[in-house]
Amino acid sequence: MKSIFVKGKPVSDEASKICILYNPEDGRVIHVHGVTIMHGGKEVSHAELEHRATAHAKALGRSVAGLKALHLPFSAIRRQGAFKVNSDGTGLVPLAAPAAASHLLAERRKIAGKRQ
C-alpha cells in the first residue's frame, strides 16, 4: 500500500500502526485494524489497539476465539493484495493473486467444448 501523507509529508512508522488478528494454525488473517496518531494526539498502546481490533472483528461477526495478534507498522503492508502471517507469527507473507473470473470461465468453456 502507499504511504500515508499529511500536509505533503509521509507519516512516520511510529505514528501509524496496525494490529492483525490471525489464526495461529494456518496464518490466515481474520481482521486488520490500524491507527494513525497525528501530532499532539493521544498515543494508543498495543493493548488498546488489540482491544479495538478484537471489538471491531466481533462487531463484524467474526469469531475471535483462539486468534493471536501481530502488531506491525503500517509500512509493513507495502503492496496491495492478500497476505497471511508467517509460521513464526512475526511478519506477513504475500499470497498469490486469485485467478480472474474471465480466465476461469474460459477454462470451463474449453473443458465443456471437449466433452461434446
N, C-alpha and C positions, 0 to 999 in steps of 0.2 A: 504494500500500500504506500501511497505517497505520504510524505511528512505532513504534519500539521503545521500551518503557518498562522501567526498572529502579527498583524501590522507589518507584514512582509518578512518576518524573521521566523525561522523554524523553532518550534517548541522543543526544549531540551528533553532528554530521556528522564531526567529527574522530575519533570513536571507532568509527564504523560505516561501512564502505565496501564497494563491490562491484567485481568485475572481470568484464567482459563480453567473452567471446570471440566474434568475429563475422567473417563473410565480407566482406571489403572490396569485393567486386564488386557485391553487392546489399544489403548491410547486414543480412543475415539473422543473427539471434542463434543461436549454436550452444550456448553454455553460459554460465551466470551463477554466480559463486561470490562469497560475501561473508564478511566477518569483522566481529565486534564486539569491541572491546578494552575490557574492564572496567577500572575504576580500579585502577591498580597492575599491570595486565597488560603483557606484552611487546608492544611495537609491531611491526606487520607491515608491511614495506616493499612498495611497488608491485611490485617484482621478485619478492618471496616470494609475494605474493598471486597474481600472474600464474602463477608456477610451480605453485602449488596448484591454480589453476583448470585449467591445462593437464593436470595429473596426474589430476584428477577427471574431466575430459572424456574422456581416454584410457581411464580405468577403466570409463567408461560406454559404451565402444565408439565414441566419436566420433572422426572424423578431424580432427586439429588442424593439418594441413599448410596453410600459406598464410593462417592466421587472424591477425587483429590483435586487440589488447586495448584496451578502453576502460575507464578507471578513473573511477568516479563515487562520490559519497556515496550512502548508502542512500536518502536523501530524494529522489534523482532519480527514483525509481520512486514516483510519487505516487498511482497508481491501479492497480487490477488489470487484467490483460489482456495482450495480446501487443504486443511492440514490435519495432522494427528500429532499427539505428543510422543516423543521418543521413548524407548523402553526404560531409560533411566529416569524419566519424568523431569528432565532438565531443559528441554527445548522442543522445538517444532520440526516436523518433517513434512515437506510438501507432498500431497497426494497427486497422482496422475489425474489429469482432467478427464471427466467422463466423455464418452463419445457423443458427438452431436446427434440429435434426433434424426436429422436428414440422412446421416450415414447408416444409422440403424435401420431406417425404413428401406434404404437402397439394398442393404444386405438381405432383408426379409423378402424383397421383391425378387432378388436373384435366386434365393432358395425356393420360393414359390414357383418361379419360372422353370426351374429344373425338375420339379415334381410333375409338371404337366406333360 
